Amino acid sequence: MTKLLHRRVSAQPEIAVSGDGLILTLASGRKVIDASGGAAVACLGHGNRRVAKAIGEQAQRLGYAHTGFFSSEPAEALAELLVEGRPGGLTRAFFVSSGSEAMEAALKLARQYHLEKGERKRTHFISRRQSYHGSTLGALAASGNAFRRAPYEDILAQNFSRVSACFPYHERQKDESDAAYVERLAQELEAEFQRVGPDRVAAFCAETVVGATAGCVTPTPGYFAAIRAVCDRHGALLILDEIMCGMGRTGTTHAWQQEGVTPDIQAVAKGLGGGYQPIGGILITDKVLWAIENGSGAFVHGHTYQAHPVACAAALEVQRIIRDEDLLANVRTIGAVLESKLRERFGQHPFIGDVRGRGMFWAVEIVADRVDKKPFAPHLQVNDRVKSHALALGLGIYPTGGTVDGSRGDHVLIAPPYIATAADIDPIVDLLERAIDLTVGEVK
Ligand code: PLP
């Protein structure tokens, strides 16, 4: 019997022993195509020799040095690479060990920014429903994921509130234009600022492309520009959570580069280190930095393992490979192949309501009725069944329930590594269709 506390206490997941490209090999000898890199993490696929070598060399040279005393070469080089050319005015990086830690850092930095400016009243954060920002208490308080919040609701901070997500498939009204929908959402955010008190809001947080909670939901054109304008009008910061959708996943290094806006603070993680080491981080604009530099002079936040040399060496090599091999061009090209195959296969599928995403970041939403978008009953656990069938067929995908409102709805996320070829896409789509058909056959 296992001594490890697994995600489900009484379940023993199969043991994965090795990986090569898209293929994971299990202890039983079975092979699985990892079509989602876990949770959109393994952006280079598995078993990359260059990254393994960089990790080994760094561990031998310097495994750890406390950031209270020293910096390290890989941390300096990684920061340099990420803010090279000042993308969107981002000029500094701060590294942590996970996405949740990145969001904690973003929230605390936003609060400290206002304190440095003497705006002590700014204690409130606004985020969106159907969002996920992490499992630690601050990041969870910002999250709109009803299922993950539920057991902890009573111990979550109260200085967080949520507005509607930008979720056109479910929430744009019939006959409502993009412009009218965006205007309605901007007005809702404005009303929330007014309700809270505009001088009490520290920041607005959003995933640029919503990840697992709602399934690769891209923003309606103009949405982020309208949201940015509301934040600017009231002196609140814009925190973009690109932990899942960033670092190339949507075809540009940052997902916001396709939205015509820039964040004040950006959180990154999964694609930063591609899963080779646990690493996340925040990227910070001059505006925020300036307030700290000309105020107290120190970000009052830290972790023992921040800017860990081995984690930074891994992420540095991952990012160098993406650049050297021009993998973002591949994300766009093969992402387009993935999109067209998914649309071809599921565009008219009786139990798929929507196919959505961008780059190598796609989701299909499973519905009981595609005309009225009615989801299957939650007790049927459709997304879980698709996952099990897919795994049995040799396909790894990332399914989630609660797509519509936190309890109803099912979707499956497909996020192949940036190295995927056109030939890799067909078996993924074939096996996914079989897993969905087997599931529907069971529950219908
Ligand atoms: N933010 C987003 C958008 C995520 O998708 C996740 C994880 O799935 C997190 C934050 C939390 O990251 P982690 O699980 O590394 O703490």
Boltz pocket constraint, residues with backbone or C-beta under 6 A from the ligand:
constraints:
  - pocket:
      binder: B
      contacts: [[A, 39], [A, 97], [A, 98], [A, 99], [A, 100], [A, 101], [A, 103], [A, 132], [A, 133], [A, 134], [A, 135], [A, 207], [A, 211], [A, 212], [A, 241], [A, 242], [A, 243], [A, 244], [A, 245], [A, 269]]
      max_distance: 6.0
